[in-house]
Protein backbone atom coordinates (compact mmCIF):
# COMPACT_ATOMS: atom_id res chain seq x y z
CA UNK A 1 0.00 0.00 0.00
CA UNK A 2 1.39 3.39 -0.99
CA UNK A 3 1.59 6.05 1.68
CA UNK A 4 -0.19 9.33 0.98
CA UNK A 5 1.22 12.84 1.30
CA UNK A 6 -0.02 14.77 4.33
CA UNK A 7 -2.78 17.23 3.56
CA UNK A 8 -2.14 20.88 4.38
CA UNK A 9 -5.11 21.28 6.71
CA UNK A 10 -4.97 23.34 9.91
CA UNK A 11 -5.78 21.16 12.93
CA UNK A 12 -3.38 22.23 15.73
CA UNK A 13 -3.00 18.82 17.37
CA UNK A 14 -2.97 18.21 21.09
CA UNK A 15 0.04 16.02 21.92
CA UNK A 16 -0.76 13.50 24.64
CA UNK A 17 1.36 10.81 26.31
CA UNK A 18 -0.27 7.63 27.58
CA UNK A 19 1.97 6.62 30.45
CA UNK A 20 2.38 4.57 33.62
CA UNK A 21 5.60 3.30 35.17
CA UNK A 22 4.06 -0.18 35.37
CA UNK A 23 3.52 -2.46 32.39
CA UNK A 24 0.41 -4.52 31.76
CA UNK A 25 -2.04 -1.80 32.84
CA UNK A 26 -3.86 -1.54 29.50
CA UNK A 27 -1.90 1.54 28.39
CA UNK A 28 -1.57 0.53 24.73
CA UNK A 29 -5.10 -0.86 24.52
CA UNK A 30 -6.48 2.45 25.78
CA UNK A 31 -4.22 4.52 23.52
CA UNK A 32 -5.10 2.74 20.28
CA UNK A 33 -8.70 2.10 21.29
CA UNK A 34 -9.39 5.76 21.99
CA UNK A 35 -7.51 6.91 18.89
CA UNK A 36 -9.26 4.49 16.56
CA UNK A 37 -12.66 5.37 18.01
CA UNK A 38 -12.11 9.11 17.64
CA UNK A 39 -10.87 8.60 14.07
CA UNK A 40 -13.77 6.42 12.96
CA UNK A 41 -16.69 7.85 14.93
CA UNK A 42 -15.75 11.50 15.57
CA UNK A 43 -13.81 12.26 12.36
CA UNK A 44 -10.66 13.20 14.28
CA UNK A 45 -7.28 12.92 12.59
CA UNK A 46 -5.05 10.81 14.83
CA UNK A 47 -1.29 10.27 14.73
CA UNK A 48 0.05 7.43 16.87
CA UNK A 49 3.71 7.66 17.91
CA UNK A 50 5.02 4.36 19.28
CA UNK A 51 7.83 5.08 21.75
CA UNK A 52 7.60 1.77 23.62
CA UNK A 53 10.31 -0.80 22.71
CA UNK A 54 7.62 -3.48 23.05
CA UNK A 55 6.00 -1.73 20.02
CA UNK A 56 2.54 -3.14 20.75
CA UNK A 57 0.81 -0.13 19.21
CA UNK A 58 2.69 -0.74 15.98
CA UNK A 59 1.89 -4.46 15.98
CA UNK A 60 -1.81 -3.81 16.53
CA UNK A 61 -2.05 -1.16 13.82
CA UNK A 62 -0.01 -3.19 11.32
CA UNK A 63 -2.29 -6.17 11.96
CA UNK A 64 -5.45 -4.08 11.50
CA UNK A 65 -4.30 -2.82 8.11
CA UNK A 66 -2.65 -6.07 7.00
CA UNK A 67 0.78 -4.41 6.92
CA UNK A 68 2.77 -6.82 9.08
CA UNK A 69 4.93 -8.07 6.21
CA UNK A 70 5.50 -4.50 5.00
CA UNK A 71 6.54 -3.50 8.50
CA UNK A 72 9.03 -6.36 8.86
CA UNK A 73 10.50 -5.85 5.40
CA UNK A 74 10.48 -2.06 5.20
CA UNK A 75 9.02 0.14 7.94
CA UNK A 76 11.04 -1.38 10.75
CA UNK A 77 14.32 -0.71 8.94
CA UNK A 78 13.88 2.87 7.73
CA UNK A 79 10.45 4.30 8.60
CA UNK A 80 10.32 4.08 12.39
CA UNK A 81 10.62 6.61 15.21
CA UNK A 82 14.32 5.74 15.42
CA UNK A 83 14.92 7.98 12.39
CA UNK A 84 14.14 11.06 14.51
CA UNK A 85 16.98 10.25 16.90
CA UNK A 86 19.46 8.99 14.33
CA UNK A 87 23.10 9.87 14.99
CA UNK A 88 25.28 11.67 12.49
CA UNK A 89 28.25 9.84 11.02
CA UNK A 90 30.74 12.45 12.24
CA UNK A 91 30.88 14.80 15.23
CA UNK A 92 31.10 17.81 12.92
CA UNK A 93 27.70 17.21 11.32
CA UNK A 94 24.46 18.85 12.45
CA UNK A 95 21.63 16.32 12.95
CA UNK A 96 18.81 16.45 10.39
CA UNK A 97 15.24 15.56 11.18
CA UNK A 98 13.41 13.33 8.70
CA UNK A 99 10.63 14.78 6.57
CA UNK A 100 7.10 13.79 7.65
CA UNK A 101 6.53 11.65 4.56
CA UNK A 102 9.72 9.74 5.35
CA UNK A 103 8.38 8.18 8.54
CA UNK A 104 4.65 8.91 8.92
CA UNK A 105 2.59 6.07 7.51
CA UNK A 106 -0.84 7.34 6.48
CA UNK A 107 -3.25 4.45 6.81
CA UNK A 108 -5.77 4.37 3.99
CA UNK A 109 -7.54 1.06 4.22
CA UNK A 110 -11.31 1.47 4.41
CA UNK A 111 -12.71 4.97 3.93
CA UNK A 112 -13.77 5.19 7.58
CA UNK A 113 -10.22 4.43 8.67
CA UNK A 114 -8.48 7.15 6.66
CA UNK A 115 -8.05 9.42 9.69
CA UNK A 116 -5.31 7.33 11.31
CA UNK A 117 -1.54 7.58 10.80
CA UNK A 118 1.41 6.16 12.69
CA UNK A 119 5.09 6.63 13.35
CA UNK A 120 6.10 3.04 14.00
CA UNK A 121 8.05 1.79 16.95
CA UNK A 122 10.65 -0.96 16.98
CA UNK A 123 12.15 -3.46 19.36
CA UNK A 124 15.48 -1.97 18.26
CA UNK A 125 14.73 1.09 20.39
CA UNK A 126 16.34 -0.79 23.28
CA UNK A 127 19.70 -0.26 21.53
CA UNK A 128 19.30 3.50 21.37
CA UNK A 129 18.75 4.71 24.93
CA UNK A 130 20.96 7.81 24.97
CA UNK A 131 21.99 9.84 27.99
CA UNK A 132 22.94 12.95 25.99
CA UNK A 133 20.62 15.53 27.41
CA UNK A 134 19.69 17.47 24.30
CA UNK A 135 18.95 14.51 22.05
CA UNK A 136 15.68 13.58 23.73
CA UNK A 137 14.23 16.92 22.57
CA UNK A 138 14.23 15.86 18.93
CA UNK A 139 10.73 14.39 18.95
CA UNK A 140 9.40 17.73 20.14
CA UNK A 141 11.38 19.48 17.38
CA UNK A 142 10.03 17.10 14.78
CA UNK A 143 6.39 17.58 15.81
CA UNK A 144 6.81 21.34 16.07
CA UNK A 145 9.01 22.16 13.08
CA UNK A 146 7.72 19.77 10.47
CA UNK A 147 4.09 20.94 10.45
CA UNK A 148 2.85 17.75 12.08
CA UNK A 149 0.50 19.44 14.52
CA UNK A 150 -1.25 21.33 11.73
CA UNK A 151 -2.24 18.04 10.09
CA UNK A 152 -3.77 16.23 13.05
CA UNK A 153 -6.28 16.75 15.84
CA UNK A 154 -4.45 14.51 18.31
CA UNK A 155 -0.98 12.99 18.56
CA UNK A 156 -1.13 9.98 20.90
CA UNK A 157 2.26 8.82 22.20
CA UNK A 158 2.45 5.31 23.62
CA UNK A 159 5.23 5.56 26.23
CA UNK A 160 7.56 2.94 27.72
CA UNK A 161 6.60 1.71 31.21
CA UNK A 162 10.07 2.57 32.51
CA UNK A 163 12.28 5.59 33.17
CA UNK A 164 14.30 6.00 29.98
CA UNK A 165 15.52 8.34 27.28
CA UNK A 166 12.34 7.63 25.31
CA UNK A 167 10.11 8.36 28.27
CA UNK A 168 11.74 11.79 28.58
CA UNK A 169 11.40 12.34 24.82
CA UNK A 170 7.69 11.50 24.88
CA UNK A 171 6.87 13.66 27.87
CA UNK A 172 8.95 16.61 26.65
CA UNK A 173 7.07 16.54 23.33
CA UNK A 174 3.69 16.40 25.05
CA UNK A 175 1.34 19.06 26.32
CA UNK A 176 -0.80 16.58 28.25
CA UNK A 177 -0.66 13.07 29.65
CA UNK A 178 -3.14 10.34 30.54
CA UNK A 179 -2.46 7.75 33.22
CA UNK A 180 -4.06 4.35 32.61
CA UNK A 181 -3.97 2.07 35.62
CA UNK A 182 -5.48 -1.09 36.98
CA UNK A 183 -6.73 -1.14 40.54
CA UNK A 184 -4.04 -3.23 42.15
CA UNK A 185 -1.16 -2.50 44.50
CA UNK A 186 1.64 -2.73 41.92
CA UNK A 187 -0.09 -0.57 39.31
CA UNK A 188 -0.70 2.05 41.97
CA UNK A 189 3.03 2.04 42.80
CA UNK A 190 3.72 2.67 39.11
CA UNK A 191 1.49 5.73 39.21
CA UNK A 192 3.27 7.03 42.31
CA UNK A 193 6.65 6.63 40.58
CA UNK A 194 5.29 8.49 37.57
CA UNK A 195 4.50 11.46 39.80
CA UNK A 196 8.21 11.72 40.63
CA UNK A 197 9.25 11.38 36.97
CA UNK A 198 6.86 14.19 35.93
CA UNK A 199 8.03 16.50 38.70
CA UNK A 200 11.69 15.96 37.85
CA UNK A 201 11.13 16.74 34.17
CA UNK A 202 9.15 19.86 35.02
CA UNK A 203 11.92 21.02 37.34
CA UNK A 204 14.86 20.26 35.04
CA UNK A 205 13.31 21.59 31.82
CA UNK A 206 10.83 24.21 33.08
CA UNK A 207 8.31 22.09 31.24
CA UNK A 208 4.57 22.64 31.55
CA UNK A 209 2.66 19.36 31.44
CA UNK A 210 -1.02 19.02 32.25
CA UNK A 211 -2.63 15.83 33.49
CA UNK A 212 -5.90 14.89 31.82
CA UNK A 213 -6.46 12.36 34.59
CA UNK A 214 -6.21 8.75 35.66
CA UNK A 215 -8.28 6.21 33.72
CA UNK A 216 -9.03 2.90 35.41
CA UNK A 217 -8.64 -0.04 33.05
CA UNK A 218 -9.76 -3.68 32.94
CA UNK A 219 -12.06 -3.30 35.92
CA UNK A 220 -13.91 -6.42 37.06
CA UNK A 221 -17.67 -6.01 37.12
CA UNK A 222 -18.67 -5.63 39.85
CA UNK A 223 -15.63 -4.37 41.76
CA UNK A 224 -14.41 -6.69 44.47
CA UNK A 225 -14.28 -5.52 48.07
CA UNK A 226 -10.46 -5.52 47.92
CA UNK A 227 -10.45 -3.43 44.73
CA UNK A 228 -12.76 -0.89 46.32
CA UNK A 229 -10.42 -0.60 49.32
CA UNK A 230 -7.34 -0.08 47.10
CA UNK A 231 -9.25 2.47 45.00
CA UNK A 232 -10.26 4.47 48.08
CA UNK A 233 -6.69 4.52 49.44
CA UNK A 234 -5.29 5.38 46.00
CA UNK A 235 -7.58 8.36 45.49
CA UNK A 236 -6.56 9.84 48.85
CA UNK A 237 -3.00 10.34 47.56
CA UNK A 238 -2.15 14.00 47.02
CA UNK A 239 -0.84 13.33 43.51
CA UNK A 240 -4.09 11.66 42.48
CA UNK A 241 -6.15 14.50 43.85
CA UNK A 242 -4.11 16.86 41.69
CA UNK A 243 -4.34 14.68 38.61
CA UNK A 244 -8.00 13.86 38.85
CA UNK A 245 -9.76 10.63 37.87
CA UNK A 246 -11.95 10.02 34.84
CA UNK A 247 -15.56 9.24 35.64
CA UNK A 248 -15.55 6.49 33.01
CA UNK A 249 -13.37 3.37 32.94
CA UNK A 250 -12.75 0.30 30.83
CA UNK A 251 -13.94 -3.10 32.01
CA UNK A 252 -12.40 -6.50 31.58
CA UNK A 253 -13.40 -7.98 28.21
CA UNK A 254 -11.71 -11.33 27.69
CA UNK A 255 -12.09 -11.36 23.90
CA UNK A 256 -10.34 -7.98 23.68
CA UNK A 257 -7.55 -9.14 25.99
CA UNK A 258 -6.76 -12.15 23.78
CA UNK A 259 -7.27 -10.22 20.55
CA UNK A 260 -10.02 -12.45 19.16
CA UNK A 261 -11.03 -9.77 16.63
CA UNK A 262 -7.95 -7.60 16.94
CA UNK A 263 -6.86 -5.26 19.73
CA UNK A 264 -9.27 -2.37 19.17
CA UNK A 265 -12.02 -1.64 21.68
CA UNK A 266 -14.63 -0.69 19.07
CA UNK A 267 -14.54 -4.24 17.68
CA UNK A 268 -16.32 -5.62 20.75
CA UNK A 269 -19.78 -4.64 21.95
CA UNK A 270 -18.96 -4.25 25.65
CA UNK A 271 -15.63 -2.46 25.23
CA UNK A 272 -17.10 -0.21 22.52
CA UNK A 273 -19.52 1.19 25.09
CA UNK A 274 -16.63 1.87 27.46
CA UNK A 275 -14.47 3.59 24.86
CA UNK A 276 -17.40 5.69 23.65
CA UNK A 277 -17.97 7.08 27.14
CA UNK A 278 -14.25 7.74 27.61
CA UNK A 279 -14.02 9.44 24.19
CA UNK A 280 -16.87 11.81 25.06
CA UNK A 281 -15.37 12.63 28.48
CA UNK A 282 -11.88 12.97 26.97
CA UNK A 283 -12.85 15.47 24.26
CA UNK A 284 -14.96 17.52 26.65
CA UNK A 285 -11.74 18.36 28.47
CA UNK A 286 -10.85 20.37 25.36
CA UNK A 287 -14.31 21.93 25.03
CA UNK A 288 -15.31 19.59 22.21
CA UNK A 289 -18.72 17.89 22.50
CA UNK A 290 -18.69 14.95 20.09
CA UNK A 291 -21.66 13.00 21.44
CA UNK A 292 -24.10 13.88 18.64
CA UNK A 293 -21.52 13.25 15.92
CA UNK A 294 -20.60 9.88 17.41
CA UNK A 295 -24.22 8.75 17.65
CA UNK A 296 -24.86 9.85 14.08
CA UNK A 297 -21.83 7.93 12.81
CA UNK A 298 -22.71 4.83 14.83
CA UNK A 299 -26.00 4.59 12.93
CA UNK A 300 -24.31 4.51 9.53
C-alpha positions as CSV (number, residue, x, y, z in Angstrom):
1,X,0.0,0.0,0.0
2,X,1.4,3.4,-1.0
3,X,1.6,6.0,1.7
4,X,-0.2,9.3,1.0
5,X,1.2,12.8,1.3
6,X,0.0,14.8,4.3
7,X,-2.8,17.2,3.6
8,X,-2.1,20.9,4.4
9,X,-5.1,21.3,6.7
10,X,-5.0,23.3,9.9
11,X,-5.8,21.2,12.9
12,X,-3.4,22.2,15.7
13,X,-3.0,18.8,17.4
14,X,-3.0,18.2,21.1
15,X,0.0,16.0,21.9
16,X,-0.8,13.5,24.6
17,X,1.4,10.8,26.3
18,X,-0.3,7.6,27.6
19,X,2.0,6.6,30.4
20,X,2.4,4.6,33.6
21,X,5.6,3.3,35.2
22,X,4.1,-0.2,35.4
23,X,3.5,-2.5,32.4
24,X,0.4,-4.5,31.8
25,X,-2.0,-1.8,32.8
26,X,-3.9,-1.5,29.5
27,X,-1.9,1.5,28.4
28,X,-1.6,0.5,24.7
29,X,-5.1,-0.9,24.5
30,X,-6.5,2.4,25.8
31,X,-4.2,4.5,23.5
32,X,-5.1,2.7,20.3
33,X,-8.7,2.1,21.3
34,X,-9.4,5.8,22.0
35,X,-7.5,6.9,18.9
36,X,-9.3,4.5,16.6
37,X,-12.7,5.4,18.0
38,X,-12.1,9.1,17.6
39,X,-10.9,8.6,14.1
40,X,-13.8,6.4,13.0
41,X,-16.7,7.9,14.9
42,X,-15.7,11.5,15.6
43,X,-13.8,12.3,12.4
44,X,-10.7,13.2,14.3
45,X,-7.3,12.9,12.6
46,X,-5.0,10.8,14.8
47,X,-1.3,10.3,14.7
48,X,0.1,7.4,16.9
49,X,3.7,7.7,17.9
50,X,5.0,4.4,19.3
51,X,7.8,5.1,21.8
52,X,7.6,1.8,23.6
53,X,10.3,-0.8,22.7
54,X,7.6,-3.5,23.1
55,X,6.0,-1.7,20.0
56,X,2.5,-3.1,20.7
57,X,0.8,-0.1,19.2
58,X,2.7,-0.7,16.0
59,X,1.9,-4.5,16.0
60,X,-1.8,-3.8,16.5
61,X,-2.0,-1.2,13.8
62,X,0.0,-3.2,11.3
63,X,-2.3,-6.2,12.0
64,X,-5.4,-4.1,11.5
65,X,-4.3,-2.8,8.1
66,X,-2.7,-6.1,7.0
67,X,0.8,-4.4,6.9
68,X,2.8,-6.8,9.1
69,X,4.9,-8.1,6.2
70,X,5.5,-4.5,5.0
71,X,6.5,-3.5,8.5
72,X,9.0,-6.4,8.9
73,X,10.5,-5.8,5.4
74,X,10.5,-2.1,5.2
75,X,9.0,0.1,7.9
76,X,11.0,-1.4,10.8
77,X,14.3,-0.7,8.9
78,X,13.9,2.9,7.7
79,X,10.4,4.3,8.6
80,X,10.3,4.1,12.4
81,X,10.6,6.6,15.2
82,X,14.3,5.7,15.4
83,X,14.9,8.0,12.4
84,X,14.1,11.1,14.5
85,X,17.0,10.2,16.9
86,X,19.5,9.0,14.3
87,X,23.1,9.9,15.0
88,X,25.3,11.7,12.5
89,X,28.3,9.8,11.0
90,X,30.7,12.4,12.2
91,X,30.9,14.8,15.2
92,X,31.1,17.8,12.9
93,X,27.7,17.2,11.3
94,X,24.5,18.8,12.5
95,X,21.6,16.3,13.0
96,X,18.8,16.4,10.4
97,X,15.2,15.6,11.2
98,X,13.4,13.3,8.7
99,X,10.6,14.8,6.6
100,X,7.1,13.8,7.6
101,X,6.5,11.7,4.6
102,X,9.7,9.7,5.3
103,X,8.4,8.2,8.5
104,X,4.7,8.9,8.9
105,X,2.6,6.1,7.5
106,X,-0.8,7.3,6.5
107,X,-3.2,4.5,6.8
108,X,-5.8,4.4,4.0
109,X,-7.5,1.1,4.2
110,X,-11.3,1.5,4.4
111,X,-12.7,5.0,3.9
112,X,-13.8,5.2,7.6
113,X,-10.2,4.4,8.7
114,X,-8.5,7.1,6.7
115,X,-8.1,9.4,9.7
116,X,-5.3,7.3,11.3
117,X,-1.5,7.6,10.8
118,X,1.4,6.2,12.7
119,X,5.1,6.6,13.4
120,X,6.1,3.0,14.0
121,X,8.0,1.8,16.9
122,X,10.7,-1.0,17.0
123,X,12.2,-3.5,19.4
124,X,15.5,-2.0,18.3
125,X,14.7,1.1,20.4
126,X,16.3,-0.8,23.3
127,X,19.7,-0.3,21.5
128,X,19.3,3.5,21.4
129,X,18.8,4.7,24.9
130,X,21.0,7.8,25.0
131,X,22.0,9.8,28.0
132,X,22.9,13.0,26.0
133,X,20.6,15.5,27.4
134,X,19.7,17.5,24.3
135,X,19.0,14.5,22.0
136,X,15.7,13.6,23.7
137,X,14.2,16.9,22.6
138,X,14.2,15.9,18.9
139,X,10.7,14.4,19.0
140,X,9.4,17.7,20.1
141,X,11.4,19.5,17.4
142,X,10.0,17.1,14.8
143,X,6.4,17.6,15.8
144,X,6.8,21.3,16.1
145,X,9.0,22.2,13.1
146,X,7.7,19.8,10.5
147,X,4.1,20.9,10.4
148,X,2.9,17.8,12.1
149,X,0.5,19.4,14.5
150,X,-1.3,21.3,11.7
151,X,-2.2,18.0,10.1
152,X,-3.8,16.2,13.1
153,X,-6.3,16.8,15.8
154,X,-4.5,14.5,18.3
155,X,-1.0,13.0,18.6
156,X,-1.1,10.0,20.9
157,X,2.3,8.8,22.2
158,X,2.5,5.3,23.6
159,X,5.2,5.6,26.2
160,X,7.6,2.9,27.7
161,X,6.6,1.7,31.2
162,X,10.1,2.6,32.5
163,X,12.3,5.6,33.2
164,X,14.3,6.0,30.0
165,X,15.5,8.3,27.3
166,X,12.3,7.6,25.3
167,X,10.1,8.4,28.3
168,X,11.7,11.8,28.6
169,X,11.4,12.3,24.8
170,X,7.7,11.5,24.9
171,X,6.9,13.7,27.9
172,X,8.9,16.6,26.6
173,X,7.1,16.5,23.3
174,X,3.7,16.4,25.1
175,X,1.3,19.1,26.3
176,X,-0.8,16.6,28.2
177,X,-0.7,13.1,29.6
178,X,-3.1,10.3,30.5
179,X,-2.5,7.7,33.2
180,X,-4.1,4.3,32.6
181,X,-4.0,2.1,35.6
182,X,-5.5,-1.1,37.0
183,X,-6.7,-1.1,40.5
184,X,-4.0,-3.2,42.2
185,X,-1.2,-2.5,44.5
186,X,1.6,-2.7,41.9
187,X,-0.1,-0.6,39.3
188,X,-0.7,2.1,42.0
189,X,3.0,2.0,42.8
190,X,3.7,2.7,39.1
191,X,1.5,5.7,39.2
192,X,3.3,7.0,42.3
193,X,6.7,6.6,40.6
194,X,5.3,8.5,37.6
195,X,4.5,11.5,39.8
196,X,8.2,11.7,40.6
197,X,9.2,11.4,37.0
198,X,6.9,14.2,35.9
199,X,8.0,16.5,38.7
200,X,11.7,16.0,37.8
201,X,11.1,16.7,34.2
202,X,9.1,19.9,35.0
203,X,11.9,21.0,37.3
204,X,14.9,20.3,35.0
205,X,13.3,21.6,31.8
206,X,10.8,24.2,33.1
207,X,8.3,22.1,31.2
208,X,4.6,22.6,31.6
209,X,2.7,19.4,31.4
210,X,-1.0,19.0,32.3
211,X,-2.6,15.8,33.5
212,X,-5.9,14.9,31.8
213,X,-6.5,12.4,34.6
214,X,-6.2,8.7,35.7
215,X,-8.3,6.2,33.7
216,X,-9.0,2.9,35.4
217,X,-8.6,0.0,33.0
218,X,-9.8,-3.7,32.9
219,X,-12.1,-3.3,35.9
220,X,-13.9,-6.4,37.1
221,X,-17.7,-6.0,37.1
222,X,-18.7,-5.6,39.9
223,X,-15.6,-4.4,41.8
224,X,-14.4,-6.7,44.5
225,X,-14.3,-5.5,48.1
226,X,-10.5,-5.5,47.9
227,X,-10.5,-3.4,44.7
228,X,-12.8,-0.9,46.3
229,X,-10.4,-0.6,49.3
230,X,-7.3,-0.1,47.1
231,X,-9.3,2.5,45.0
232,X,-10.3,4.5,48.1
233,X,-6.7,4.5,49.4
234,X,-5.3,5.4,46.0
235,X,-7.6,8.4,45.5
236,X,-6.6,9.8,48.8
237,X,-3.0,10.3,47.6
238,X,-2.2,14.0,47.0
239,X,-0.8,13.3,43.5
240,X,-4.1,11.7,42.5
241,X,-6.1,14.5,43.8
242,X,-4.1,16.9,41.7
243,X,-4.3,14.7,38.6
244,X,-8.0,13.9,38.8
245,X,-9.8,10.6,37.9
246,X,-12.0,10.0,34.8
247,X,-15.6,9.2,35.6
248,X,-15.5,6.5,33.0
249,X,-13.4,3.4,32.9
250,X,-12.7,0.3,30.8
251,X,-13.9,-3.1,32.0
252,X,-12.4,-6.5,31.6
253,X,-13.4,-8.0,28.2
254,X,-11.7,-11.3,27.7
255,X,-12.1,-11.4,23.9
256,X,-10.3,-8.0,23.7
257,X,-7.6,-9.1,26.0
258,X,-6.8,-12.2,23.8
259,X,-7.3,-10.2,20.5
260,X,-10.0,-12.4,19.2
261,X,-11.0,-9.8,16.6
262,X,-8.0,-7.6,16.9
263,X,-6.9,-5.3,19.7
264,X,-9.3,-2.4,19.2
265,X,-12.0,-1.6,21.7
266,X,-14.6,-0.7,19.1
267,X,-14.5,-4.2,17.7
268,X,-16.3,-5.6,20.8
269,X,-19.8,-4.6,21.9
270,X,-19.0,-4.2,25.6
271,X,-15.6,-2.5,25.2
272,X,-17.1,-0.2,22.5
273,X,-19.5,1.2,25.1
274,X,-16.6,1.9,27.5
275,X,-14.5,3.6,24.9
276,X,-17.4,5.7,23.6
277,X,-18.0,7.1,27.1
278,X,-14.3,7.7,27.6
279,X,-14.0,9.4,24.2
280,X,-16.9,11.8,25.1
281,X,-15.4,12.6,28.5
282,X,-11.9,13.0,27.0
283,X,-12.8,15.5,24.3
284,X,-15.0,17.5,26.6
285,X,-11.7,18.4,28.5
286,X,-10.8,20.4,25.4
287,X,-14.3,21.9,25.0
288,X,-15.3,19.6,22.2
289,X,-18.7,17.9,22.5
290,X,-18.7,15.0,20.1
291,X,-21.7,13.0,21.4
292,X,-24.1,13.9,18.6
293,X,-21.5,13.3,15.9
294,X,-20.6,9.9,17.4
295,X,-24.2,8.7,17.7
296,X,-24.9,9.9,14.1
297,X,-21.8,7.9,12.8
298,X,-22.7,4.8,14.8
299,X,-26.0,4.6,12.9
300,X,-24.3,4.5,9.5
